[in-house]
């Protein structure tokens, strides 16, 4: 009875406060539910687009990679992992990866280095800085198809401006797109120029984020331009350079448009990068099973390379 009396002897305000807290908790939960519903409503169009153009094709590729298709591209029979084993035994996968890796090696370091040098040269300009930034960013305006058509005329063996300039300088014309020795280098040259605008904008923006006080302090200590670039600019720019590196490698492994327009994978498969091999296997030979298997392997290769970069390369990145 004493416990019952004590319970009923509590102040009336305590029960009202508990009721208010309960009502406040319920109202907060309802508000949170409404906010979540509103957020999902705004995300619904993006999720729908991702589902239609990314998740469904990925699942469809997994399905097709386990089947063989007839000449019309229809699913014929279940073959299991034979599409994957056939890629390794035929050497198609290794050849595509070798050409793609060489293409990335020719384009990624050169594109980053040229953009870094141009960004450093235009960073401290007092006059004409905007003009140079506009000029160096122009390649970003053109699409891959337009840029490839322009460079195809430049690479023309008899009418191209590149060979015309070489002849004026006393050199022999170069078979830019018709020789296995020069074809991949020529496509890489066009790709470096095409990606220069994006790389330059990102690196230049990263340089503008470095405080001027650090350069002024280094000048007072007697540091020269080269020392400041090596000791201040590069370390503080390392997050930007790491971002450009990751994006450039992914872009190199997904290159297709310039290959399709300039060389169609030739001559003698010297420019047959992995994405073009997927296109030719699936949409020219109508072997969608093998093409889907190649696409999944390319996805795994790109994901592995990205994880390796975040695992080891990011250790050298200096975050402020």
N, C-alpha and C positions, 0 to 999 in steps of 0.2 A: 504493500500500500504506500510505503514511503516513496518508492521510486515513481509510482503513478502520481503521487502528489507533487513530487519535484518536477515531473514532466509538465504537468498542468500549471505549475507555478512559474514557468518561463515567461519572460516579458513578451508582450504582444508584438513588439517591434521586431523581435528575432524571427518570428514566423513570417512577418511581412517581408523582412529582408531576404529570407530564404526563398520566398515566393518570387520576389523581384529578380533574384539571381537566376532562378529557374527559368523565368520568362525571358531574361536577357540571354541565357544560354540557348534557349529554343529559337529566339529571333536571330541570334548570330549564326546558328546552324542553317536556318532557312536562307539567310543572306548569303552564306557561303555556297549553298546549293544553287541559288540563283546566279551567283557570279560564275560558278563552274559551268552551268548551262549556257550562260552568255558567252563564256570563253570558247566552249566547244562549238557554239553556233558560228562564231567568227572563224574558227579553225576548220569548220566543215568543208568549205570550198577547197582549201589547200589539201586537206586529207583526201578528198575525193580525187583531186588531180594526181596526188602521189599514188593513190591506189590504182588508178586507171593506167597511168603512164610509167609507174615504177614497180610497185609491188606485184601487180598482175603479170607484167612481162617477165619479172624475175621468177615467179612461180611457174609461168608457162615455159620458160627456158629450162627449168629443172625438170618439168614433165617431158618436154621434147627431147632432152638429152638422154633419156632412157629408152627412146624409141627410134626406129628407122622409118624413113618416109619414102613414098613412091615418087616417080618423076614429076608428078603434079604437086608435090609438097604435102600430101595427105599422110597421116599417121598409118603405118603399115603393120608393124609388129614390135613387140617388146624385146629389146636386146640387152637391157641392163647396163652394165658398165662398159660394154664393148665399144661405144663411141669414144670413151675416154682412153681406153687402152689402144684403140686404133690410132689416135692422135700421137701417142708416144712411140708406137712401133713404126709408124710411117715417117716420123721425123717432122711432121707438119707443125707440131707445137714448138719444138725446139728451134726450128728454122724461123718461125714467126717471132718468137721471143728474142732470138739473136739479132734479127734485123731491127726490131723495135728497141732493144736495149742500145744498139749502136746509134739509132736515130735519136734517142734520148740523150746519149752521151755527146752527140754533135750539136744538139740544140739547147739543152738546159744550161750547161756552164757558160756557153758563149752568150746566150740571151741575157743571163743574169749579169755577167761581167760587163757587157756593153751598156746595159741599162744603169748599172752602178757607176760606171765612168761618166756617162752623160749626166746623171743626176748630180754627181759631185762637181762637174764642171759648171753646171747651171745653177747650183745652189746659192752661190754668193755673188751672182751677177747683179749689178745695180741697174743696168740698162738692157733691155731686150730679153729679160728673163721670161716674161709671159709669152713672148714670140717663140723662143726656143722650146718652152714647154708645150706650146700648141703644135709646133712642127714635129717634135718627137712623139707626140701622142696621136698623130694623124693615122698611123696604121691600125689603131684600135677601132677607127670608124668603119673601115672596110670589112665586109664579110669575107669568110674563107674562100667562097667561090669567086668573088670579084678579084681578090688579091691573087688567087691562083691563075685566073685568066690573064691578068696583067703580066705576071711573071712568066707565063707560058710564051707570050710574045717576046719578052726580054731574052728568054732562053732559046729562041728560034735559031737554028744553026746558020742560016744565011741572012735572015732579015732582022735578027735580034740585035738590040743595042749593046749587049754585053760582048758578043763576038766582034761587032763593029769597033768598039773601043779597043779590044785586044789587037785587032788588025792595024788600027792607027798607031798603037804603041809598038808594033813590030812583032807581035806574038801570033802564033798559029791559033785558029779558031778551036774552041773546045766543044766536044759533043755533050752538052750539058745533060740532056735527058735521054740520049740514045746509047750511052755507054754505061755498062754496069759499074765502071770505076767512078763515074761522075754523077750518076743519077741520084743516089741517096744524098750525096753532098749538096747537090743542087736543090733538092727538096728541103734539106735542112737549112740552107741559106735563106730560102723564101720563108720558112717557118720562124727563124730567128727574127727576121724583119717584121713578120706579122705579129709576133708576140711582144715586140719591143715596146709598143705603146702601153700595154698593161703593166709590164715590168717597170717601165720608167715611172709611171704615175704612182705605183705603190711604193717604190723605193724613194722617190722624191718626196712623197708625203711623209714617209718615215724619217727622212732627214730633217724636214721642217719641224718635227716633233722633238728634236734634240735641243735642250736649252742652250742659248748663246752664252750663258755665264760660264759654262764649262770650257768653251773655246777661249773666252777671254782670260780665264784663270790659267789655262795652258800657255797662252801667249805671254803672260806675265812671267811664267816660270821658264820661258825661253824655248818652248816647243815649236818646231817648224810645221809646215802644212802636212808633210808626209807623216810625221810622228802623231799629229793630232788625228789624221785620218785613220791611222793604224791603231792608236790607243783609245780614241774616243768614239769616232764615227762608227767603225766596224763593230765594236762591242755593243754599243747602244742601238745599232741598227740590226743586230742579230735576230731579234724576233721577226722583223719585217723580212729579212733575207730567208729565214726559215719558212715563213709562210709562202714566199715566192717559190722556194725550192719545192715544197710539197705540191703546190698547185701546178708548177711547170712539169714535174714528173708525171703527174696524173694526166695532164693535157697531152704530153708526148705519147703516152701509152694509149691514148684515145684518138690520136690523129687519124683522120680519114679523108676529109674534103680535098686537101691539096694533093694527096696521093692519087685519089680517083681522077682528078682533073689533069694532073701533070703527067703521070706515068702509068696509071692503072696497074700498079704493082710491078711493072717491068723496069728495065729489060732484064730478062732471065731471073725474075723474082728478086732482084736486088733491092727493090723498094717495097716488097710485099710485107708490110707491117701487119701486126696481128689483127687489128680491126678490119683492115682491107681483106685479109684472109677469111675472116668471119663473114664479111659481106659477100665475097665471091663463093664461099662454100654454101651459104644459105640462099642467097637471092639470085645467083647465076646458075649454080649446079643444083639448086633445090634440094640440098641435103640438110634439112633443118635440124635433124638430130645431131649431126656432127657440128654444125654451126652453133647450136645451143650449147653443146659441150665446150666448144672453144670460148664462147662468151662467159661461161661460168669459170673456166680456168683463168681467163683474163681478169675477171672480178677478184678471184683469189690472189692473183699475182699483184694487182694494184693494192689490195688491202694489206698484203704482206709487206710490200714496200713502204706503205704509209706507216704501218706499225713499227717497222725497223727504224724509220726516220724519227718517229716520236720516242723510240726506246733509246737510241744511241746519239743521233744527231742533235736532238733537243738538249742534251746535257751540256753542249757548248753554247747554248743560247743564254744571253745575259738579260734577265728581266730586271727592270728598274725597281 
